[in-house]
Amino acid sequence: MEKIKGHPLNMAIQIGKIRSIFPGSNIKFDQKHLVWIHNLTPSALSETYTVRLEYKLNNHPNVYIQSPKLTFFPGHLKLPHVYSTDKQWLCLYYRKAKEWNSTMFIADTVIPWTCEWILHYEIWACTGTWNGGGISHMPENKKLENDETTLS
């Protein structure tokens, strides 16, 4: 995992890395905010998902599945490992453990973690078993909602 020791990566560096790996991405940004929208197909057998990543400098990136609307395994009413089922806001890593920080490239961490989450979701949607690991948390955590960012 590539990072620049001790210094948060500015938006230009983050965007440059994202564009180098995902050319043609839809990116809106200013010096402190970034919104990335892109279609991801995590495997040859996967559906294509439109993903929205929102990042406010020195905060955690927030990732949402914009489409398609994620379906549930029969008998389940909520998605596994999300902060919000309604918003399809994904839980990709344990924030309190500082598994991601602003010295790390989003393109090398959060985006691949999103693909991995989608693969685990697809298995869960077929089997009802979440194999993606993680810890239990409140799916509609109010504190985390304050960490969300939007950039029109």
Backbone as CSV, one residue per row, in Angstrom:
resi,resn,N_x,N_y,N_z,CA_x,CA_y,CA_z,C_x,C_y,C_z
1,MET,0.843,-1.168,0.000,0.000,0.000,0.000,0.891,1.235,0.000
2,GLU,0.828,1.985,-1.066,1.670,3.157,-1.214,1.107,4.327,-0.413
3,LYS,1.992,5.047,0.279,1.594,6.251,0.990,2.809,7.148,1.133
4,ILE,2.562,8.403,1.420,3.636,9.356,1.666,3.699,9.551,3.166
5,LYS,4.807,9.187,3.751,4.938,9.126,5.201,4.640,10.473,5.861
6,GLY,3.615,10.441,6.727,3.333,11.565,7.597,2.651,12.776,6.985
7,HIS,2.464,12.811,5.684,1.857,13.984,5.062,0.562,13.595,4.350
8,PRO,-0.541,14.260,4.693,-1.793,13.985,3.969,-1.609,14.283,2.480
9,LEU,-2.197,13.450,1.655,-2.122,13.656,0.211,-3.137,14.709,-0.187
10,ASN,-2.710,15.700,-0.954,-3.661,16.728,-1.389,-4.552,16.172,-2.498
11,MET,-5.588,16.923,-2.824,-6.572,16.447,-3.799,-5.952,16.198,-5.174
12,ALA,-5.027,17.032,-5.592,-4.412,16.854,-6.909,-3.694,15.510,-6.998
13,ILE,-3.010,15.135,-5.939,-2.290,13.855,-5.933,-3.284,12.695,-5.917
14,GLN,-4.313,12.790,-5.075,-5.336,11.732,-5.034,-6.002,11.576,-6.400
15,ILE,-6.396,12.687,-7.002,-7.085,12.655,-8.296,-6.176,12.108,-9.388
16,GLY,-4.921,12.524,-9.392,-3.974,12.022,-10.389,-3.848,10.508,-10.350
17,LYS,-3.764,9.964,-9.157,-3.646,8.511,-9.000,-4.935,7.816,-9.448
18,ILE,-6.091,8.371,-9.044,-7.368,7.782,-9.463,-7.489,7.794,-10.982
19,ARG,-7.177,8.920,-11.599,-7.284,9.025,-13.066,-6.313,8.100,-13.782
20,SER,-5.130,7.866,-13.179,-4.159,6.984,-13.834,-4.649,5.535,-13.857
21,ILE,-5.422,5.136,-12.855,-5.926,3.762,-12.776,-7.311,3.633,-13.405
22,PHE,-8.116,4.695,-13.291,-9.489,4.686,-13.789,-9.707,5.856,-14.753
23,PRO,-9.098,5.803,-15.930,-9.286,6.894,-16.881,-10.753,7.011,-17.273
24,GLY,-11.170,8.214,-17.538,-12.556,8.432,-17.923,-13.500,8.541,-16.745
25,SER,-12.969,8.539,-15.538,-13.808,8.681,-14.351,-14.455,10.048,-14.309
26,ASN,-15.612,10.101,-13.693,-16.291,11.374,-13.441,-15.807,11.871,-12.079
27,ILE,-15.034,12.952,-12.071,-14.488,13.486,-10.828,-14.835,14.966,-10.722
28,LYS,-15.438,15.325,-9.590,-15.668,16.725,-9.247,-14.822,16.994,-8.016
29,PHE,-14.181,18.154,-7.976,-13.307,18.409,-6.839,-13.025,19.900,-6.679
30,ASP,-12.590,20.221,-5.486,-11.954,21.490,-5.201,-10.791,21.144,-4.274
31,GLN,-10.204,22.117,-3.616,-9.019,21.817,-2.803,-9.309,20.921,-1.603
32,LYS,-10.548,20.890,-1.143,-10.852,20.134,0.072,-11.879,19.026,-0.097
33,HIS,-12.494,18.910,-1.270,-13.534,17.909,-1.490,-13.301,17.195,-2.814
34,LEU,-13.722,15.947,-2.831,-13.601,15.132,-4.029,-14.831,14.245,-4.115
35,VAL,-15.433,14.183,-5.286,-16.508,13.227,-5.546,-16.128,12.477,-6.820
36,TRP,-16.047,11.151,-6.701,-15.671,10.280,-7.805,-16.843,9.360,-8.097
37,ILE,-17.271,9.324,-9.350,-18.337,8.416,-9.772,-17.793,7.575,-10.914
38,HIS,-17.967,6.264,-10.770,-17.393,5.365,-11.767,-18.151,4.045,-11.749
39,ASN,-18.169,3.367,-12.874,-18.750,2.031,-12.965,-17.672,1.005,-12.660
40,LEU,-17.969,0.109,-11.711,-17.040,-0.948,-11.335,-17.678,-2.303,-11.616
41,THR,-16.899,-3.189,-12.193,-17.296,-4.577,-12.400,-16.199,-5.414,-11.752
42,PRO,-16.403,-5.822,-10.495,-15.327,-6.460,-9.737,-14.818,-7.786,-10.274
43,SER,-15.647,-8.525,-11.007,-15.189,-9.800,-11.575,-15.910,-10.028,-12.901
44,ALA,-15.461,-11.013,-13.625,-16.086,-11.335,-14.917,-17.526,-11.800,-14.746
45,LEU,-17.878,-12.287,-13.564,-19.229,-12.760,-13.302,-20.093,-11.712,-12.607
46,SER,-19.489,-10.583,-12.255,-20.202,-9.544,-11.505,-21.048,-8.667,-12.398
47,GLU,-22.039,-8.081,-11.766,-22.805,-7.022,-12.389,-21.924,-5.763,-12.405
48,THR,-22.306,-4.755,-13.153,-21.608,-3.471,-13.115,-22.352,-2.559,-12.152
49,TYR,-21.593,-1.939,-11.280,-22.154,-1.074,-10.241,-21.641,0.345,-10.425
50,THR,-22.543,1.305,-10.323,-22.132,2.706,-10.324,-21.867,3.080,-8.881
51,VAL,-20.629,3.489,-8.622,-20.158,3.789,-7.277,-19.893,5.283,-7.165
52,ARG,-20.258,5.840,-6.012,-19.971,7.238,-5.714,-19.099,7.282,-4.471
53,LEU,-17.923,7.876,-4.600,-17.007,8.036,-3.484,-16.921,9.523,-3.169
54,GLU,-17.137,9.872,-1.915,-17.041,11.261,-1.469,-15.939,11.356,-0.432
55,TYR,-15.065,12.320,-0.615,-13.933,12.483,0.299,-13.741,13.952,0.620
56,LYS,-13.677,14.251,1.892,-13.354,15.578,2.395,-11.964,15.459,3.003
57,LEU,-11.050,16.332,2.600,-9.653,16.264,3.022,-9.536,16.004,4.517
58,ASN,-8.713,15.032,4.869,-8.410,14.619,6.247,-9.568,13.930,6.958
59,ASN,-10.614,13.546,6.241,-11.705,12.747,6.789,-11.696,11.391,6.097
60,HIS,-12.598,10.542,6.494,-12.705,9.231,5.861,-13.486,9.342,4.555
61,PRO,-13.068,8.624,3.533,-13.876,8.551,2.319,-15.171,7.780,2.603
62,ASN,-16.242,8.219,1.989,-17.535,7.546,2.100,-17.891,7.005,0.725
63,VAL,-18.321,5.747,0.676,-18.606,5.094,-0.596,-20.046,4.609,-0.600
64,TYR,-20.726,4.877,-1.710,-22.134,4.525,-1.891,-22.297,3.780,-3.214
65,ILE,-23.189,2.817,-3.226,-23.589,2.191,-4.486,-24.772,3.007,-5.001
66,GLN,-24.600,3.644,-6.150,-25.683,4.453,-6.727,-26.674,3.594,-7.500
67,SER,-26.134,2.612,-8.227,-27.005,1.691,-8.952,-26.202,0.438,-9.271
68,PRO,-26.858,-0.679,-9.400,-28.291,-0.865,-9.215,-28.631,-0.842,-7.727
69,LYS,-29.906,-0.762,-7.426,-30.355,-0.860,-6.039,-30.017,-2.263,-5.560
70,LEU,-29.265,-2.350,-4.464,-28.845,-3.647,-3.955,-30.042,-4.400,-3.371
71,THR,-30.101,-5.671,-3.667,-31.210,-6.502,-3.198,-30.767,-7.287,-1.968
72,PHE,-31.745,-7.833,-1.263,-31.471,-8.565,-0.034,-31.595,-10.065,-0.274
73,PHE,-30.859,-10.811,0.526,-31.080,-12.253,0.567,-32.478,-12.454,1.147
74,PRO,-33.250,-13.412,0.630,-34.618,-13.617,1.134,-34.674,-13.698,2.662
75,GLY,-35.605,-12.947,3.216,-35.791,-12.932,4.665,-35.002,-11.852,5.379
76,HIS,-34.099,-11.181,4.687,-33.310,-10.107,5.290,-33.909,-8.756,4.910
77,LEU,-33.834,-7.805,5.827,-34.383,-6.469,5.590,-33.313,-5.396,5.499
78,LYS,-32.067,-5.758,5.793,-30.956,-4.806,5.744,-29.763,-5.443,5.051
79,LEU,-28.936,-4.589,4.489,-27.697,-5.049,3.881,-26.660,-5.285,4.972
80,PRO,-25.767,-6.247,4.773,-24.682,-6.438,5.737,-23.572,-5.412,5.509
81,HIS,-22.921,-5.072,6.542,-21.753,-4.188,6.517,-21.956,-2.899,5.735
82,VAL,-22.986,-2.189,6.127,-23.232,-0.842,5.618,-23.499,0.074,6.801
83,TYR,-23.251,1.354,6.606,-23.622,2.350,7.613,-25.082,2.743,7.446
84,SER,-25.592,2.625,6.216,-26.988,2.922,5.938,-27.460,2.048,4.772
85,THR,-28.486,1.239,5.034,-29.066,0.418,3.972,-29.747,1.309,2.944
86,ASP,-30.511,2.308,3.408,-31.232,3.189,2.478,-30.293,3.939,1.542
87,LYS,-29.181,4.427,2.065,-28.222,5.181,1.251,-27.224,4.278,0.534
88,GLN,-27.257,2.976,0.877,-26.286,2.025,0.330,-24.858,2.517,0.569
89,TRP,-24.639,2.986,1.816,-23.365,3.547,2.274,-22.543,2.409,2.865
90,LEU,-21.465,2.047,2.187,-20.707,0.849,2.511,-19.763,1.028,3.689
91,CYS,-19.636,-0.031,4.485,-18.628,-0.122,5.535,-17.482,-0.948,4.957
92,LEU,-16.370,-0.297,4.672,-15.251,-0.959,4.000,-14.109,-1.328,4.933
93,TYR,-13.997,-0.639,6.049,-12.905,-0.877,6.991,-13.308,-0.324,8.349
94,TYR,-12.565,-0.710,9.367,-12.862,-0.290,10.731,-12.204,1.064,10.988
95,ARG,-12.989,2.107,10.993,-12.477,3.466,11.098,-11.737,3.730,12.405
96,LYS,-12.258,3.188,13.500,-11.612,3.431,14.801,-10.211,2.827,14.878
97,ALA,-9.944,1.793,14.107,-8.622,1.163,14.099,-7.655,1.895,13.179
98,LYS,-8.131,2.942,12.527,-7.301,3.758,11.631,-6.666,2.916,10.520
99,GLU,-7.495,2.031,9.933,-7.013,1.198,8.839,-6.794,2.005,7.560
100,TRP,-7.363,3.187,7.509,-7.112,4.108,6.405,-6.841,5.476,6.996
101,ASN,-5.917,6.212,6.367,-5.681,7.603,6.765,-5.315,8.417,5.536
102,SER,-5.266,9.717,5.694,-5.117,10.632,4.555,-3.732,10.633,3.932
103,THR,-2.803,9.818,4.433,-1.508,9.665,3.768,-1.545,8.524,2.750
104,MET,-2.696,7.850,2.659,-2.840,6.696,1.771,-3.607,7.078,0.507
105,PHE,-3.258,6.437,-0.586,-3.954,6.678,-1.844,-5.310,5.978,-1.838
106,ILE,-6.350,6.729,-2.117,-7.702,6.177,-2.234,-7.744,5.111,-3.328
107,ALA,-7.050,5.369,-4.428,-7.058,4.446,-5.568,-6.417,3.101,-5.242
108,ASP,-5.518,3.069,-4.265,-4.832,1.830,-3.890,-5.493,1.114,-2.723
109,THR,-6.436,1.761,-2.068,-7.022,1.200,-0.850,-8.541,1.146,-0.946
110,VAL,-9.176,2.282,-0.827,-10.630,2.358,-0.713,-11.329,1.812,-1.961
111,ILE,-10.826,2.112,-3.131,-11.487,1.621,-4.349,-11.357,0.094,-4.470
112,PRO,-10.166,-0.492,-4.280,-10.116,-1.962,-4.283,-10.948,-2.581,-3.165
113,TRP,-11.008,-1.946,-1.997,-11.846,-2.448,-0.911,-13.317,-2.418,-1.311
114,THR,-13.681,-1.428,-2.114,-15.064,-1.352,-2.606,-15.364,-2.548,-3.510
115,CYS,-14.446,-2.862,-4.402,-14.628,-4.034,-5.271,-14.740,-5.307,-4.437
116,GLU,-13.911,-5.429,-3.424,-13.968,-6.607,-2.562,-15.303,-6.669,-1.825
117,TRP,-15.783,-5.528,-1.315,-17.076,-5.491,-0.627,-18.179,-5.972,-1.575
118,ILE,-18.151,-5.492,-2.814,-19.177,-5.887,-3.788,-19.149,-7.394,-4.021
119,LEU,-17.966,-7.974,-4.145,-17.871,-9.432,-4.326,-18.488,-10.169,-3.143
120,HIS,-18.198,-9.706,-1.923,-18.792,-10.338,-0.737,-20.306,-10.126,-0.711
121,TYR,-20.743,-8.956,-1.148,-22.184,-8.700,-1.227,-22.847,-9.685,-2.194
122,GLU,-22.249,-9.879,-3.367,-22.843,-10.778,-4.355,-22.961,-12.201,-3.823
123,ILE,-21.973,-12.651,-3.067,-22.046,-13.980,-2.457,-23.151,-13.998,-1.400
124,TRP,-23.216,-12.949,-0.567,-24.253,-12.860,0.463,-25.648,-12.867,-0.165
125,ALA,-25.830,-12.134,-1.260,-27.144,-12.054,-1.905,-27.608,-13.424,-2.401
126,CYS,-26.664,-14.323,-2.675,-27.010,-15.677,-3.130,-27.112,-16.690,-1.996
127,THR,-26.294,-16.506,-0.951,-26.190,-17.537,0.093,-26.755,-17.111,1.443
128,GLY,-26.815,-15.793,1.699,-27.239,-15.311,3.012,-26.123,-15.300,4.035
129,THR,-24.921,-15.666,3.621,-23.767,-15.683,4.535,-22.782,-14.598,4.119
130,TRP,-22.439,-13.731,5.083,-21.447,-12.677,4.823,-20.068,-13.243,5.131
131,ASN,-19.210,-13.318,4.127,-17.855,-13.849,4.289,-16.798,-12.762,4.299
132,GLY,-17.223,-11.504,4.352,-16.291,-10.393,4.260,-15.635,-9.977,5.552
133,GLY,-15.940,-10.675,6.647,-15.326,-10.318,7.921,-15.879,-9.006,8.452
134,GLY,-15.125,-8.370,9.322,-15.544,-7.107,9.904,-16.138,-7.304,11.283
135,ILE,-16.516,-6.187,11.884,-17.113,-6.227,13.215,-18.549,-5.749,13.127
136,SER,-19.319,-6.080,14.124,-20.705,-5.645,14.179,-20.755,-4.162,14.541
137,HIS,-21.647,-3.438,13.911,-21.821,-2.025,14.231,-23.262,-1.639,13.971
138,MET,-23.629,-0.462,14.457,-24.981,0.036,14.237,-25.069,0.528,12.797
139,PRO,-25.967,-0.008,11.983,-26.026,0.358,10.566,-26.464,1.793,10.302
140,GLU,-27.168,2.416,11.209,-27.636,3.781,10.989,-26.937,4.733,11.960
141,ASN,-25.625,4.582,12.121,-24.844,5.327,13.099,-24.899,6.829,12.829
142,LYS,-25.475,7.584,13.765,-25.647,9.035,13.594,-24.317,9.765,13.566
143,LYS,-23.341,9.351,14.386,-22.048,10.033,14.414,-21.386,9.955,13.047
144,LEU,-21.462,8.801,12.399,-20.838,8.639,11.099,-21.520,9.488,10.037
145,GLU,-22.814,9.722,10.164,-23.505,10.542,9.172,-22.920,11.943,9.120
146,ASN,-22.387,12.431,10.243,-21.753,13.739,10.261,-20.479,13.756,9.452
147,ASP,-19.907,12.590,9.172,-18.667,12.476,8.402,-18.934,12.445,6.899
148,GLU,-20.201,12.358,6.513,-20.537,12.339,5.095,-20.255,13.712,4.484
149,THR,-19.874,13.722,3.240,-19.662,14.974,2.523,-20.434,14.938,1.220
150,THR,-20.786,16.097,0.728,-21.399,16.161,-0.602,-20.795,17.331,-1.354
151,LEU,-20.674,17.163,-2.630,-20.174,18.200,-3.515,-21.017,18.109,-4.777
152,SER,-21.785,19.111,-5.065,-22.683,19.081,-6.227,-21.942,19.354,-7.505
